[in-house]
Amino acid sequence: MKSRFMKLEVIWKDDDMFELQISVDNGRYSGRTEVYDTKDSLLQFAKSLEGFPNGKENLTHRCGEKDSYAYFEMKFYQIGLTEIVGLQISLEENVATEYREEEKDKLKMELVVEPNAIDKFQKELIELAKTEKGVAEVIGIEKHTNNIK
């Protein structure tokens, strides 16, 4: 069985911000980048994720800036009328693009997760944001078809 996951890990911090290493794998595609975030921003998102979907269409959190130095985005959304949740992940490598735009690697992929995995991730994310250390990881499941409805 292939692993399917998204992992956020604090790898550096100072008084104003911390650096996260984001690692992802959906069984077919995988990637990694490093981005900066703040305690308040991540904590606010983590709290909004409680009980998702809980009537919410989607929730998105972004770090960094697209087509700049580094970028990370995670977007949670309900898939149709199922209990299953999609997690769209966008990563951009942490390199400057002032010389050649083509040198920057980018990845956009979907991870399919069950609500209980989001609950566990949400608790880990709150702890990570509060302490500015540790790991928060969400585990995905295998897609049964390419077009879940």
SULURSUL-V732420 format. One line per field, one symbol per residue. phi: phi as a letter, one per 40 degrees, with the letter a starting at -180 (. if undefined). A space follows every 50 residues. Layout:
phi=???
This chain:
phi=.ccbabbbbcbaabcbabbbcbbbabgbbaaaabbcabdccccccdcccd gdcfgccabbbbbgbdfbcaaaabbcaccfccccbcbcbbbbdcbcbcbb cccccbababbcbcdcccdccdcccccccccfagbbbbbcbcccbcbcb
